Amino acid sequence: MHASEARLNLVLVNCPLGAVVANYDPPLTQTPRATTIHTNTTFPACVTVLGSAVTSASIVVPPFVEEGKSCSDLTHVGSVVPSTVTWNTGETSSLETRLLRVATQGTLTVVTHVGTVVAGKFQGAIANRTLTFLTVDLTGGCLAGEGLSSINGQDTLTLTRL
């Protein structure tokens, strides 16, 4: 392969140290039912490699009701997840990602989303989100009598361009 044929993804921005919390009301169990979901991620330190600088971000998904939601849906590969990133500059990026992979690595469950920035800052960029949760928090909450009402984890967001 010649150097001119090589294609590399250029990192635009990387937010490696996000904290995510998801709340479920009523709590998720193995039985599907209508559930109000609210998630919030904060990225206190982002590094811009290419493009105009951003230094932090948040992703807040306002409460919405999802019919027939159960614990098994948390790892449903193929689910489309729309979200909006608000950057410290006040600008936004609308993401549309797909749950690509769920893997258990030791005591952690790693959830990978891949998609694109469909509107706003960094439009057209490839979006990669990696969420990491303690497996015991997921399984323990889902198997508990009252169900999983909330889960905390880590989130990494990277935007790249070909």
C-alpha positions, 0 to 999 in steps of 0.5 A: 500500500502506498502512503497516498492510499492510507486512510487515517482518522484524524482526531478532532476532539477527545473527551476522555474522563466523562462521568455518566449517570442514567436514571430509570423510573420505575426501576428496570427489571427483567419485565418490560414496562414503560420507563422514564429515562434520564441520562446526564454525562459531564466531560470536564476535560476535553482536548481539541486536536483539530478545529476550534478549541473546546475544553469541556462538554456535557450530554443531557438527555431530557426525561423521556418515556420508553415503552417496553423497557427492561434490563435486557435492553441495556445491552441491545446491540443495534439500538440507535441513540440520538444525543446532543453535546453542549460544548463549553463554548455554547455550541452544540453537536447533534450525534446519532450513534448506534450501540455497536458492542457490549463486552464484559472485561473482568469486572467491567461492562464496556458499551461502545457506540459509533455514529456521526455528528449529524448537525452543529459543531463538527458536523460530519465527524465520526463519533465514538462513545465508550461507556464503562460500568461495573458489571456488578452494578448492572447485574445486581441492580437488575436482579434486585427485587426493586430493580435498577433505578440508577447507574453511574459509570465512565464515558469517553467521547472522541470525534474524528474525521477521515 
